[in-house]
Amino acid sequence: SPTVLLTHSMFAARTRIIKSALSRSLSTVANFDKVGVVGLGLMGHGVCQVAATSGAHSTVVAYEPEQQFLDRGKERIEKSLSKLVAKDKMSREDADAAL
């Protein structure tokens, strides 16, 4: 139906705009040598992982004042990297280097 086609084209256009904006913002982020992340909760561990695996940053520093949350965040990163290795989306060497 025309409504379905219009909806699909709207989401496709929106996706192109978002991808374009992300590629521009990621190229700007690549100018930093160090990245610092405060907290390794639900978002923090993901930010650390993306920064460490992007290849654009030489150092990623994570600050988490509570040891239990630090350990949990590191475990989440290790689990996520292991999944990428299992799916052949990342080499084991790159995953180890990111840690």
Gaussian input, Z-matrix of N, CA and C with variables (Angstrom, degrees):
# hf/3-21g

backbone

0 1
 N
 C     1     B1
 C     2     B2     1     A1
 N     3     B3     2     A2     1     D1
 C     4     B4     3     A3     2     D2
 C     5     B5     4     A4     3     D3
 N     6     B6     5     A5     4     D4
 C     7     B7     6     A6     5     D5
 C     8     B8     7     A7     6     D6
 N     9     B9     8     A8     7     D7
 C    10    B10     9     A9     8     D8
 C    11    B11    10    A10     9     D9
 N    12    B12    11    A11    10    D10
 C    13    B13    12    A12    11    D11
 C    14    B14    13    A13    12    D12
 N    15    B15    14    A14    13    D13
 C    16    B16    15    A15    14    D14
 C    17    B17    16    A16    15    D15
 N    18    B18    17    A17    16    D16
 C    19    B19    18    A18    17    D17
 C    20    B20    19    A19    18    D18
 N    21    B21    20    A20    19    D19
 C    22    B22    21    A21    20    D20
 C    23    B23    22    A22    21    D21
 N    24    B24    23    A23    22    D22
 C    25    B25    24    A24    23    D23
 C    26    B26    25    A25    24    D24
 N    27    B27    26    A26    25    D25
 C    28    B28    27    A27    26    D26
 C    29    B29    28    A28    27    D27
 N    30    B30    29    A29    28    D28
 C    31    B31    30    A30    29    D29
 C    32    B32    31    A31    30    D30
 N    33    B33    32    A32    31    D31
 C    34    B34    33    A33    32    D32
 C    35    B35    34    A34    33    D33
 N    36    B36    35    A35    34    D34
 C    37    B37    36    A36    35    D35
 C    38    B38    37    A37    36    D36
 N    39    B39    38    A38    37    D37
 C    40    B40    39    A39    38    D38
 C    41    B41    40    A40    39    D39
 N    42    B42    41    A41    40    D40
 C    43    B43    42    A42    41    D41
 C    44    B44    43    A43    42    D42
 N    45    B45    44    A44    43    D43
 C    46    B46    45    A45    44    D44
 C    47    B47    46    A46    45    D45
 N    48    B48    47    A47    46    D46
 C    49    B49    48    A48    47    D47
 C    50    B50    49    A49    48    D48
 N    51    B51    50    A50    49    D49
 C    52    B52    51    A51    50    D50
 C    53    B53    52    A52    51    D51
 N    54    B54    53    A53    52    D52
 C    55    B55    54    A54    53    D53
 C    56    B56    55    A55    54    D54
 N    57    B57    56    A56    55    D55
 C    58    B58    57    A57    56    D56
 C    59    B59    58    A58    57    D57
 N    60    B60    59    A59    58    D58
 C    61    B61    60    A60    59    D59
 C    62    B62    61    A61    60    D60
 N    63    B63    62    A62    61    D61
 C    64    B64    63    A63    62    D62
 C    65    B65    64    A64    63    D63
 N    66    B66    65    A65    64    D64
 C    67    B67    66    A66    65    D65
 C    68    B68    67    A67    66    D66
 N    69    B69    68    A68    67    D67
 C    70    B70    69    A69    68    D68
 C    71    B71    70    A70    69    D69
 N    72    B72    71    A71    70    D70
 C    73    B73    72    A72    71    D71
 C    74    B74    73    A73    72    D72
 N    75    B75    74    A74    73    D73
 C    76    B76    75    A75    74    D74
 C    77    B77    76    A76    75    D75
 N    78    B78    77    A77    76    D76
 C    79    B79    78    A78    77    D77
 C    80    B80    79    A79    78    D78
 N    81    B81    80    A80    79    D79
 C    82    B82    81    A81    80    D80
 C    83    B83    82    A82    81    D81
 N    84    B84    83    A83    82    D82
 C    85    B85    84    A84    83    D83
 C    86    B86    85    A85    84    D84
 N    87    B87    86    A86    85    D85
 C    88    B88    87    A87    86    D86
 C    89    B89    88    A88    87    D87
 N    90    B90    89    A89    88    D88
 C    91    B91    90    A90    89    D89
 C    92    B92    91    A91    90    D90
 N    93    B93    92    A92    91    D91
 C    94    B94    93    A93    92    D92
 C    95    B95    94    A94    93    D93
 N    96    B96    95    A95    94    D94
 C    97    B97    96    A96    95    D95
 C    98    B98    97    A97    96    D96
 N    99    B99    98    A98    97    D97
 C   100   B100    99    A99    98    D98
 C   101   B101   100   A100    99    D99
 N   102   B102   101   A101   100   D100
 C   103   B103   102   A102   101   D101
 C   104   B104   103   A103   102   D102
 N   105   B105   104   A104   103   D103
 C   106   B106   105   A105   104   D104
 C   107   B107   106   A106   105   D105
 N   108   B108   107   A107   106   D106
 C   109   B109   108   A108   107   D107
 C   110   B110   109   A109   108   D108
 N   111   B111   110   A110   109   D109
 C   112   B112   111   A111   110   D110
 C   113   B113   112   A112   111   D111
 N   114   B114   113   A113   112   D112
 C   115   B115   114   A114   113   D113
 C   116   B116   115   A115   114   D114
 N   117   B117   116   A116   115   D115
 C   118   B118   117   A117   116   D116
 C   119   B119   118   A118   117   D117
 N   120   B120   119   A119   118   D118
 C   121   B121   120   A120   119   D119
 C   122   B122   121   A121   120   D120
 N   123   B123   122   A122   121   D121
 C   124   B124   123   A123   122   D122
 C   125   B125   124   A124   123   D123
 N   126   B126   125   A125   124   D124
 C   127   B127   126   A126   125   D125
 C   128   B128   127   A127   126   D126
 N   129   B129   128   A128   127   D127
 C   130   B130   129   A129   128   D128
 C   131   B131   130   A130   129   D129
 N   132   B132   131   A131   130   D130
 C   133   B133   132   A132   131   D131
 C   134   B134   133   A133   132   D132
 N   135   B135   134   A134   133   D133
 C   136   B136   135   A135   134   D134
 C   137   B137   136   A136   135   D135
 N   138   B138   137   A137   136   D136
 C   139   B139   138   A138   137   D137
 C   140   B140   139   A139   138   D138
 N   141   B141   140   A140   139   D139
 C   142   B142   141   A141   140   D140
 C   143   B143   142   A142   141   D141
 N   144   B144   143   A143   142   D142
 C   145   B145   144   A144   143   D143
 C   146   B146   145   A145   144   D144
 N   147   B147   146   A146   145   D145
 C   148   B148   147   A147   146   D146
 C   149   B149   148   A148   147   D147
 N   150   B150   149   A149   148   D148
 C   151   B151   150   A150   149   D149
 C   152   B152   151   A151   150   D150
 N   153   B153   152   A152   151   D151
 C   154   B154   153   A153   152   D152
 C   155   B155   154   A154   153   D153
 N   156   B156   155   A155   154   D154
 C   157   B157   156   A156   155   D155
 C   158   B158   157   A157   156   D156
 N   159   B159   158   A158   157   D157
 C   160   B160   159   A159   158   D158
 C   161   B161   160   A160   159   D159
 N   162   B162   161   A161   160   D160
 C   163   B163   162   A162   161   D161
 C   164   B164   163   A163   162   D162
 N   165   B165   164   A164   163   D163
 C   166   B166   165   A165   164   D164
 C   167   B167   166   A166   165   D165
 N   168   B168   167   A167   166   D166
 C   169   B169   168   A168   167   D167
 C   170   B170   169   A169   168   D168
 N   171   B171   170   A170   169   D169
 C   172   B172   171   A171   170   D170
 C   173   B173   172   A172   171   D171
 N   174   B174   173   A173   172   D172
 C   175   B175   174   A174   173   D173
 C   176   B176   175   A175   174   D174
 N   177   B177   176   A176   175   D175
 C   178   B178   177   A177   176   D176
 C   179   B179   178   A178   177   D177
 N   180   B180   179   A179   178   D178
 C   181   B181   180   A180   179   D179
 C   182   B182   181   A181   180   D180
 N   183   B183   182   A182   181   D181
 C   184   B184   183   A183   182   D182
 C   185   B185   184   A184   183   D183
 N   186   B186   185   A185   184   D184
 C   187   B187   186   A186   185   D185
 C   188   B188   187   A187   186   D186
 N   189   B189   188   A188   187   D187
 C   190   B190   189   A189   188   D188
 C   191   B191   190   A190   189   D189
 N   192   B192   191   A191   190   D190
 C   193   B193   192   A192   191   D191
 C   194   B194   193   A193   192   D192
 N   195   B195   194   A194   193   D193
 C   196   B196   195   A195   194   D194
 C   197   B197   196   A196   195   D195
 N   198   B198   197   A197   196   D196
 C   199   B199   198   A198   197   D197
 C   200   B200   199   A199   198   D198
 N   201   B201   200   A200   199   D199
 C   202   B202   201   A201   200   D200
 C   203   B203   202   A202   201   D201
 N   204   B204   203   A203   202   D202
 C   205   B205   204   A204   203   D203
 C   206   B206   205   A205   204   D204
 N   207   B207   206   A206   205   D205
 C   208   B208   207   A207   206   D206
 C   209   B209   208   A208   207   D207
 N   210   B210   209   A209   208   D208
 C   211   B211   210   A210   209   D209
 C   212   B212   211   A211   210   D210
 N   213   B213   212   A212   211   D211
 C   214   B214   213   A213   212   D212
 C   215   B215   214   A214   213   D213
 N   216   B216   215   A215   214   D214
 C   217   B217   216   A216   215   D215
 C   218   B218   217   A217   216   D216
 N   219   B219   218   A218   217   D217
 C   220   B220   219   A219   218   D218
 C   221   B221   220   A220   219   D219
 N   222   B222   221   A221   220   D220
 C   223   B223   222   A222   221   D221
 C   224   B224   223   A223   222   D222
 N   225   B225   224   A224   223   D223
 C   226   B226   225   A225   224   D224
 C   227   B227   226   A226   225   D225
 N   228   B228   227   A227   226   D226
 C   229   B229   228   A228   227   D227
 C   230   B230   229   A229   228   D228
 N   231   B231   230   A230   229   D229
 C   232   B232   231   A231   230   D230
 C   233   B233   232   A232   231   D231
 N   234   B234   233   A233   232   D232
 C   235   B235   234   A234   233   D233
 C   236   B236   235   A235   234   D234
 N   237   B237   236   A236   235   D235
 C   238   B238   237   A237   236   D236
 C   239   B239   238   A238   237   D237
 N   240   B240   239   A239   238   D238
 C   241   B241   240   A240   239   D239
 C   242   B242   241   A241   240   D240
 N   243   B243   242   A242   241   D241
 C   244   B244   243   A243   242   D242
 C   245   B245   244   A244   243   D243
 N   246   B246   245   A245   244   D244
 C   247   B247   246   A246   245   D245
 C   248   B248   247   A247   246   D246
 N   249   B249   248   A248   247   D247
 C   250   B250   249   A249   248   D248
 C   251   B251   250   A250   249   D249
 N   252   B252   251   A251   250   D250
 C   253   B253   252   A252   251   D251
 C   254   B254   253   A253   252   D252
 N   255   B255   254   A254   253   D253
 C   256   B256   255   A255   254   D254
 C   257   B257   256   A256   255   D255
 N   258   B258   257   A257   256   D256
 C   259   B259   258   A258   257   D257
 C   260   B260   259   A259   258   D258
 N   261   B261   260   A260   259   D259
 C   262   B262   261   A261   260   D260
 C   263   B263   262   A262   261   D261
 N   264   B264   263   A263   262   D262
 C   265   B265   264   A264   263   D263
 C   266   B266   265   A265   264   D264
 N   267   B267   266   A266   265   D265
 C   268   B268   267   A267   266   D266
 C   269   B269   268   A268   267   D267
 N   270   B270   269   A269   268   D268
 C   271   B271   270   A270   269   D269
 C   272   B272   271   A271   270   D270
 N   273   B273   272   A272   271   D271
 C   274   B274   273   A273   272   D272
 C   275   B275   274   A274   273   D273
 N   276   B276   275   A275   274   D274
 C   277   B277   276   A276   275   D275
 C   278   B278   277   A277   276   D276
 N   279   B279   278   A278   277   D277
 C   280   B280   279   A279   278   D278
 C   281   B281   280   A280   279   D279
 N   282   B282   281   A281   280   D280
 C   283   B283   282   A282   281   D281
 C   284   B284   283   A283   282   D282
 N   285   B285   284   A284   283   D283
 C   286   B286   285   A285   284   D284
 C   287   B287   286   A286   285   D285
 N   288   B288   287   A287   286   D286
 C   289   B289   288   A288   287   D287
 C   290   B290   289   A289   288   D288
 N   291   B291   290   A290   289   D289
 C   292   B292   291   A291   290   D290
 C   293   B293   292   A292   291   D291
 N   294   B294   293   A293   292   D292
 C   295   B295   294   A294   293   D293
 C   296   B296   295   A295   294   D294

   B1=1.4556
   B2=1.5329
   B3=1.3178
   B4=1.4707
   B5=1.5258
   B6=1.3192
   B7=1.4736
   B8=1.5180
   B9=1.3132
   B10=1.4609
   B11=1.5247
   B12=1.3265
   B13=1.4628
   B14=1.5177
   B15=1.3067
   B16=1.4586
   B17=1.5313
   B18=1.3194
   B19=1.4630
   B20=1.5213
   B21=1.3300
   B22=1.4637
   B23=1.5227
   B24=1.3180
   B25=1.4588
   B26=1.5227
   B27=1.3424
   B28=1.4644
   B29=1.5277
   B30=1.3472
   B31=1.4554
   B32=1.5271
   B33=1.3162
   B34=1.4608
   B35=1.5250
   B36=1.3286
   B37=1.4623
   B38=1.5219
   B39=1.3108
   B40=1.4678
   B41=1.5238
   B42=1.3229
   B43=1.4564
   B44=1.5242
   B45=1.3350
   B46=1.4681
   B47=1.5190
   B48=1.3141
   B49=1.4648
   B50=1.5259
   B51=1.3221
   B52=1.4636
   B53=1.5221
   B54=1.3388
   B55=1.4614
   B56=1.5236
   B57=1.3125
   B58=1.4514
   B59=1.5243
   B60=1.3226
   B61=1.4676
   B62=1.5218
   B63=1.3375
   B64=1.4607
   B65=1.5178
   B66=1.3064
   B67=1.4620
   B68=1.5221
   B69=1.3264
   B70=1.4671
   B71=1.5166
   B72=1.3350
   B73=1.4603
   B74=1.5252
   B75=1.3317
   B76=1.4559
   B77=1.5184
   B78=1.3243
   B79=1.4519
   B80=1.5227
   B81=1.3272
   B82=1.4623
   B83=1.5203
   B84=1.3223
   B85=1.4602
   B86=1.5206
   B87=1.3114
   B88=1.4538
   B89=1.5226
   B90=1.3229
   B91=1.4530
   B92=1.5246
   B93=1.3263
   B94=1.4525
   B95=1.5254
   B96=1.3476
   B97=1.4588
   B98=1.5210
   B99=1.3306
   B100=1.4575
   B101=1.5169
   B102=1.3311
   B103=1.4610
   B104=1.5209
   B105=1.3167
   B106=1.4532
   B107=1.5183
   B108=1.3290
   B109=1.4624
   B110=1.5228
   B111=1.3253
   B112=1.4585
   B113=1.5155
   B114=1.3093
   B115=1.4565
   B116=1.5099
   B117=1.3085
   B118=1.4642
   B119=1.5212
   B120=1.3142
   B121=1.4624
   B122=1.5127
   B123=1.3109
   B124=1.4637
   B125=1.5172
   B126=1.3215
   B127=1.4661
   B128=1.5176
   B129=1.3117
   B130=1.4623
   B131=1.5125
   B132=1.3296
   B133=1.4624
   B134=1.5255
   B135=1.3229
   B136=1.4648
   B137=1.5149
   B138=1.3243
   B139=1.4675
   B140=1.5276
   B141=1.3227
   B142=1.4682
   B143=1.5261
   B144=1.3248
   B145=1.4572
   B146=1.5186
   B147=1.3168
   B148=1.4659
   B149=1.5271
   B150=1.3207
   B151=1.4625
   B152=1.5212
   B153=1.3322
   B154=1.4624
   B155=1.5186
   B156=1.3190
   B157=1.4681
   B158=1.5226
   B159=1.3264
   B160=1.4659
   B161=1.5210
   B162=1.3270
   B163=1.4572
   B164=1.5132
   B165=1.3190
   B166=1.4558
   B167=1.5231
   B168=1.3176
   B169=1.4633
   B170=1.5204
   B171=1.3286
   B172=1.4528
   B173=1.5223
   B174=1.3356
   B175=1.4584
   B176=1.5247
   B177=1.3185
   B178=1.4583
   B179=1.5272
   B180=1.3268
   B181=1.4615
   B182=1.5210
   B183=1.3226
   B184=1.4587
   B185=1.5163
   B186=1.3111
   B187=1.4662
   B188=1.5144
   B189=1.3035
   B190=1.4665
   B191=1.5201
   B192=1.3335
   B193=1.4636
   B194=1.5280
   B195=1.3209
   B196=1.4621
   B197=1.5218
   B198=1.3270
   B199=1.4586
   B200=1.5270
   B201=1.3271
   B202=1.4715
   B203=1.5217
   B204=1.3345
   B205=1.4605
   B206=1.5261
   B207=1.3226
   B208=1.4590
   B209=1.5246
   B210=1.3354
   B211=1.4746
   B212=1.5214
   B213=1.3330
   B214=1.4647
   B215=1.5318
   B216=1.3315
   B217=1.4624
   B218=1.5176
   B219=1.3334
   B220=1.4622
   B221=1.5294
   B222=1.3343
   B223=1.4668
   B224=1.5291
   B225=1.3291
   B226=1.4706
   B227=1.5224
   B228=1.3396
   B229=1.4659
   B230=1.5217
   B231=1.3354
   B232=1.4759
   B233=1.5240
   B234=1.3320
   B235=1.4647
   B236=1.5239
   B237=1.3161
   B238=1.4611
   B239=1.5277
   B240=1.3276
   B241=1.4667
   B242=1.5254
   B243=1.3256
   B244=1.4721
   B245=1.5190
   B246=1.3244
   B247=1.4658
   B248=1.5247
   B249=1.3354
   B250=1.4598
   B251=1.5257
   B252=1.3262
   B253=1.4656
   B254=1.5253
   B255=1.3237
   B256=1.4678
   B257=1.5287
   B258=1.3284
   B259=1.4692
   B260=1.5253
   B261=1.3333
   B262=1.4690
   B263=1.5236
   B264=1.3243
   B265=1.4608
   B266=1.5254
   B267=1.3383
   B268=1.4554
   B269=1.5217
   B270=1.3277
   B271=1.4670
   B272=1.5258
   B273=1.3048
   B274=1.4677
   B275=1.5278
   B276=1.3359
   B277=1.4651
   B278=1.5296
   B279=1.3333
   B280=1.4647
   B281=1.5302
   B282=1.3295
   B283=1.4703
   B284=1.5225
   B285=1.3318
   B286=1.4681
   B287=1.5195
   B288=1.3201
   B289=1.4635
   B290=1.5282
   B291=1.3244
   B292=1.4682
   B293=1.5200
   B294=1.3280
   B295=1.4665
   B296=1.5076
   A1=109.41
   A2=117.64
   A3=120.90
   A4=112.64
   A5=117.19
   A6=119.90
   A7=110.84
   A8=117.16
   A9=121.35
   A10=109.94
   A11=117.45
   A12=121.09
   A13=111.32
   A14=117.06
   A15=120.92
   A16=111.03
   A17=116.87
   A18=121.23
   A19=110.65
   A20=117.47
   A21=120.92
   A22=111.22
   A23=117.85
   A24=119.85
   A25=111.09
   A26=117.51
   A27=120.57
   A28=109.94
   A29=117.67
   A30=120.00
   A31=111.29
   A32=118.07
   A33=120.67
   A34=110.63
   A35=116.55
   A36=120.50
   A37=110.34
   A38=117.09
   A39=121.33
   A40=110.81
   A41=117.23
   A42=121.46
   A43=110.75
   A44=117.41
   A45=120.38
   A46=110.99
   A47=117.72
   A48=122.03
   A49=110.12
   A50=117.27
   A51=121.36
   A52=110.54
   A53=117.41
   A54=120.15
   A55=110.90
   A56=117.34
   A57=120.71
   A58=111.32
   A59=116.66
   A60=120.83
   A61=110.87
   A62=117.61
   A63=120.52
   A64=111.48
   A65=117.48
   A66=119.21
   A67=110.62
   A68=117.01
   A69=119.55
   A70=110.48
   A71=117.73
   A72=120.03
   A73=110.90
   A74=118.62
   A75=120.24
   A76=111.57
   A77=117.99
   A78=119.21
   A79=110.59
   A80=117.58
   A81=121.00
   A82=110.39
   A83=117.14
   A84=121.53
   A85=110.80
   A86=117.49
   A87=121.61
   A88=112.82
   A89=118.78
   A90=121.56
   A91=113.30
   A92=117.70
   A93=121.38
   A94=110.29
   A95=116.21
   A96=120.52
   A97=111.74
   A98=116.24
   A99=120.68
   A100=109.82
   A101=114.93
   A102=121.24
   A103=106.90
   A104=116.28
   A105=121.39
   A106=109.63
   A107=116.33
   A108=121.74
   A109=107.76
   A110=115.71
   A111=120.74
   A112=108.33
   A113=116.02
   A114=121.71
   A115=112.07
   A116=116.61
   A117=121.80
   A118=111.02
   A119=115.78
   A120=120.83
   A121=111.40
   A122=116.47
   A123=121.67
   A124=112.80
   A125=117.63
   A126=119.92
   A127=112.45
   A128=116.68
   A129=121.04
   A130=113.85
   A131=117.29
   A132=118.54
   A133=110.69
   A134=117.08
   A135=120.31
   A136=112.24
   A137=116.25
   A138=120.48
   A139=109.34
   A140=116.62
   A141=120.27
   A142=111.23
   A143=116.19
   A144=119.87
   A145=111.51
   A146=116.69
   A147=119.97
   A148=110.50
   A149=116.82
   A150=119.82
   A151=110.96
   A152=117.40
   A153=120.89
   A154=112.86
   A155=117.85
   A156=120.66
   A157=113.31
   A158=117.44
   A159=119.43
   A160=112.15
   A161=116.56
   A162=119.37
   A163=112.95
   A164=117.24
   A165=120.77
   A166=112.48
   A167=117.28
   A168=120.14
   A169=109.74
   A170=115.65
   A171=118.31
   A172=111.75
   A173=117.50
   A174=120.74
   A175=110.58
   A176=115.91
   A177=121.79
   A178=106.76
   A179=115.73
   A180=121.33
   A181=108.51
   A182=115.81
   A183=120.88
   A184=108.73
   A185=115.98
   A186=121.22
   A187=108.40
   A188=115.13
   A189=121.97
   A190=106.56
   A191=117.85
   A192=119.85
   A193=114.91
   A194=118.22
   A195=120.04
   A196=110.21
   A197=115.47
   A198=122.16
   A199=112.61
   A200=117.78
   A201=119.70
   A202=111.49
   A203=117.25
   A204=120.46
   A205=111.10
   A206=116.31
   A207=120.53
   A208=110.11
   A209=115.94
   A210=120.49
   A211=111.57
   A212=116.31
   A213=120.46
   A214=111.08
   A215=117.04
   A216=120.21
   A217=111.94
   A218=116.14
   A219=119.69
   A220=110.59
   A221=116.82
   A222=120.55
   A223=111.18
   A224=116.61
   A225=120.07
   A226=110.92
   A227=115.67
   A228=119.80
   A229=109.72
   A230=116.90
   A231=120.65
   A232=111.22
   A233=117.15
   A234=121.40
   A235=110.89
   A236=116.64
   A237=121.01
   A238=111.26
   A239=116.88
   A240=120.21
   A241=110.90
   A242=116.87
   A243=120.36
   A244=111.10
   A245=116.99
   A246=120.43
   A247=110.75
   A248=116.63
   A249=119.94
   A250=110.79
   A251=117.28
   A252=121.05
   A253=109.82
   A254=117.36
   A255=121.16
   A256=112.19
   A257=116.30
   A258=120.56
   A259=112.03
   A260=117.15
   A261=123.33
   A262=112.44
   A263=116.66
   A264=120.39
   A265=110.89
   A266=115.80
   A267=121.89
   A268=107.77
   A269=115.88
   A270=118.94
   A271=109.44
   A272=116.63
   A273=121.74
   A274=109.83
   A275=116.99
   A276=120.97
   A277=111.18
   A278=116.36
   A279=119.79
   A280=111.19
   A281=116.22
   A282=119.76
   A283=110.24
   A284=116.51
   A285=119.92
   A286=111.37
   A287=116.55
   A288=120.41
   A289=111.55
   A290=116.21
   A291=120.06
   A292=111.41
   A293=116.72
   A294=120.23
   A295=109.58
   D1=158.33
   D2=-179.93
   D3=-60.72
   D4=-34.89
   D5=179.85
   D6=-64.90
   D7=-42.63
   D8=179.65
   D9=-64.90
   D10=-44.21
   D11=178.64
   D12=-62.06
   D13=-42.45
   D14=178.63
   D15=-63.82
   D16=-41.56
   D17=178.79
   D18=-63.46
   D19=-44.63
   D20=178.92
   D21=-62.44
   D22=-43.37
   D23=-179.23
   D24=-67.68
   D25=-34.18
   D26=178.03
   D27=-64.60
   D28=-45.74
   D29=-179.87
   D30=-67.87
   D31=-35.32
   D32=177.62
   D33=-63.87
   D34=-43.52
   D35=178.29
   D36=-64.13
   D37=-42.75
   D38=179.27
   D39=-62.18
   D40=-40.36
   D41=179.17
   D42=-63.77
   D43=-41.95
   D44=178.12
   D45=-62.55
   D46=-41.16
   D47=179.58
   D48=-63.82
   D49=-45.17
   D50=-179.30
   D51=-64.08
   D52=-45.16
   D53=179.75
   D54=-62.34
   D55=-39.53
   D56=178.30
   D57=-63.81
   D58=-44.08
   D59=179.25
   D60=-64.95
   D61=-40.17
   D62=179.51
   D63=-65.61
   D64=-41.36
   D65=-179.32
   D66=-64.75
   D67=-36.52
   D68=176.93
   D69=-68.12
   D70=-43.17
   D71=-177.77
   D72=-69.23
   D73=-36.09
   D74=178.67
   D75=-67.86
   D76=-34.25
   D77=177.81
   D78=-69.15
   D79=-29.26
   D80=175.68
   D81=-70.93
   D82=-40.97
   D83=179.67
   D84=-63.70
   D85=-30.32
   D86=-176.67
   D87=-63.35
   D88=-10.04
   D89=179.81
   D90=-78.94
   D91=-6.24
   D92=-178.88
   D93=-94.25
   D94=138.75
   D95=175.73
   D96=-85.84
   D97=-29.71
   D98=-177.67
   D99=-127.46
   D100=145.05
   D101=176.52
   D102=-127.63
   D103=132.44
   D104=176.40
   D105=-114.71
   D106=136.71
   D107=179.78
   D108=-127.14
   D109=127.35
   D110=177.75
   D111=-99.53
   D112=115.61
   D113=179.97
   D114=93.56
   D115=135.19
   D116=178.65
   D117=-115.83
   D118=38.56
   D119=178.46
   D120=-76.29
   D121=-149.62
   D122=-175.39
   D123=-59.88
   D124=-36.99
   D125=178.72
   D126=-92.95
   D127=-40.19
   D128=-172.94
   D129=-58.35
   D130=-42.80
   D131=-179.26
   D132=-66.18
   D133=-34.63
   D134=177.84
   D135=-68.41
   D136=-39.75
   D137=177.41
   D138=-62.83
   D139=-44.23
   D140=178.12
   D141=-59.71
   D142=-44.75
   D143=-178.32
   D144=-63.50
   D145=-46.49
   D146=-179.11
   D147=-63.05
   D148=-43.38
   D149=179.82
   D150=-64.56
   D151=-40.95
   D152=-178.25
   D153=-70.74
   D154=-31.85
   D155=-176.69
   D156=-94.60
   D157=-6.79
   D158=-177.31
   D159=-71.81
   D160=-22.31
   D161=-179.14
   D162=80.88
   D163=-2.68
   D164=-176.54
   D165=-92.28
   D166=-14.86
   D167=-173.79
   D168=-120.69
   D169=136.60
   D170=179.81
   D171=-84.01
   D172=-25.84
   D173=-176.90
   D174=-139.81
   D175=132.01
   D176=173.07
   D177=-121.74
   D178=122.34
   D179=-179.03
   D180=-113.61
   D181=127.09
   D182=178.18
   D183=-113.00
   D184=133.87
   D185=176.91
   D186=-115.85
   D187=121.42
   D188=175.70
   D189=-139.62
   D190=112.31
   D191=-173.96
   D192=-67.59
   D193=-23.26
   D194=-177.98
   D195=-104.75
   D196=124.61
   D197=-175.25
   D198=-57.39
   D199=-38.34
   D200=-178.61
   D201=-63.25
   D202=-37.41
   D203=179.47
   D204=-76.23
   D205=-32.51
   D206=174.98
   D207=-62.66
   D208=-47.56
   D209=179.14
   D210=-62.52
   D211=-43.52
   D212=-179.66
   D213=-64.29
   D214=-41.07
   D215=178.40
   D216=-63.42
   D217=-42.32
   D218=178.72
   D219=-64.49
   D220=-40.06
   D221=177.65
   D222=-61.77
   D223=-40.17
   D224=179.11
   D225=-63.39
   D226=-42.15
   D227=179.27
   D228=-64.13
   D229=-46.32
   D230=179.28
   D231=-59.29
   D232=-42.97
   D233=179.97
   D234=-63.92
   D235=-43.74
   D236=-179.63
   D237=-64.93
   D238=-43.03
   D239=178.80
   D240=-65.64
   D241=-37.35
   D242=177.78
   D243=-63.01
   D244=-38.02
   D245=177.16
   D246=-63.78
   D247=-40.65
   D248=178.69
   D249=-64.88
   D250=-39.01
   D251=177.79
   D252=-65.56
   D253=-43.15
   D254=-179.55
   D255=-62.58
   D256=-30.81
   D257=179.89
   D258=-90.73
   D259=7.33
   D260=-178.73
   D261=59.86
   D262=30.61
   D263=176.73
   D264=-96.25
   D265=-8.39
   D266=179.49
   D267=-154.72
   D268=144.76
   D269=177.11
   D270=-80.65
   D271=156.34
   D272=178.03
   D273=-61.07
   D274=-36.76
   D275=179.81
   D276=-63.49
   D277=-42.61
   D278=178.42
   D279=-66.74
   D280=-37.99
   D281=178.62
   D282=-65.10
   D283=-43.32
   D284=178.36
   D285=-64.67
   D286=-38.04
   D287=179.30
   D288=-66.12
   D289=-33.14
   D290=179.89
   D291=-68.36
   D292=-27.55
   D293=179.30
   D294=-81.57

